[in-house]
Amino acid sequence: MEESTQQEDITDVDLYGDLDLDVNKQISFEEMKTKCEKQELTINGLKKENCHLTEQNELLKRNISSLYLTARNEITRKDAEIKRLQDIEIKTKTKYSQKMQGSS
């Protein structure tokens, strides 16, 4: 007896009971058409925005790459300049040292 009561309880469960559904409310074709047109406008706007952002992203990638290459070349140039100045300093110190030894 208890088994048949449990089966009845299971079949009585309303799977859609938590949904707020008004079956009396019907949307007209014109309302659906208007909603569809609004959604199409939104989609087209988002597509344009996506295209614009993609172009902007590509531009920023090129700019950052160019900036990186410029910075790397500038570091190489400055390293060469530092080396040149260090060589001059070493030569000057060597000449001064030789001059001091020659005058003694």
Backbone hydrogen bonds, N-H to C=O, Kabsch-Sander energy under -0.5 kcal/mol:
donor,donor_aa,acceptor,acceptor_aa,energy
5,T,1,M,-1.3
6,Q,2,E,-1.7
7,Q,3,E,-1.7
8,E,4,S,-1.9
9,D,5,T,-2.1
10,I,6,Q,-2.1
11,T,7,Q,-2.1
12,D,8,E,-1.4
13,V,9,D,-0.5
13,V,10,I,-0.9
15,L,13,V,-0.8
17,G,14,D,-1.3
19,L,16,Y,-1.3
21,L,19,L,-1.2
22,D,20,D,-0.5
23,V,21,L,-0.8
25,K,22,D,-0.9
26,Q,24,N,-0.7
32,M,28,S,-2.3
33,K,29,F,-2.7
34,T,30,E,-2.5
35,K,31,E,-2.5
36,C,32,M,-2.6
37,E,33,K,-2.4
38,K,34,T,-2.3
39,Q,35,K,-2.4
40,E,36,C,-2.3
41,L,37,E,-2.3
42,T,38,K,-2.4
43,I,39,Q,-2.7
44,N,40,E,-2.7
45,G,41,L,-2.5
46,L,42,T,-2.5
47,K,43,I,-2.4
48,K,44,N,-2.2
49,E,45,G,-2.4
50,N,46,L,-2.7
51,C,47,K,-2.4
52,H,48,K,-2.7
53,L,49,E,-2.8
54,T,50,N,-2.3
55,E,51,C,-2.3
56,Q,52,H,-2.5
57,N,53,L,-2.5
58,E,54,T,-2.2
59,L,55,E,-2.3
60,L,56,Q,-2.5
61,K,57,N,-2.3
62,R,58,E,-2.3
63,N,59,L,-2.6
64,I,60,L,-2.6
65,S,61,K,-2.0
66,S,62,R,-2.5
67,L,63,N,-2.6
68,Y,64,I,-2.4
69,L,65,S,-2.5
70,T,66,S,-2.4
71,A,67,L,-2.5
72,R,68,Y,-2.6
73,N,69,L,-2.4
74,E,70,T,-2.4
75,I,71,A,-2.4
76,T,72,R,-2.1
77,R,73,N,-2.5
78,K,74,E,-2.6
79,D,75,I,-2.7
80,A,76,T,-2.1
81,E,77,R,-2.1
82,I,78,K,-2.8
83,K,79,D,-2.4
84,R,80,A,-2.4
85,L,81,E,-2.5
86,Q,82,I,-2.5
87,D,83,K,-2.4
88,I,84,R,-2.1
89,E,85,L,-2.4
90,I,86,Q,-2.5
91,K,87,D,-2.5
92,T,88,I,-2.7
93,K,89,E,-2.6
94,T,90,I,-2.5
95,K,91,K,-2.7
96,Y,92,T,-2.5
97,S,93,K,-2.6
98,Q,94,T,-2.6
99,K,95,K,-2.7
100,M,96,Y,-2.4
101,Q,97,S,-2.1
102,G,98,Q,-2.3
103,S,99,K,-1.6
104,S,100,M,-0.6
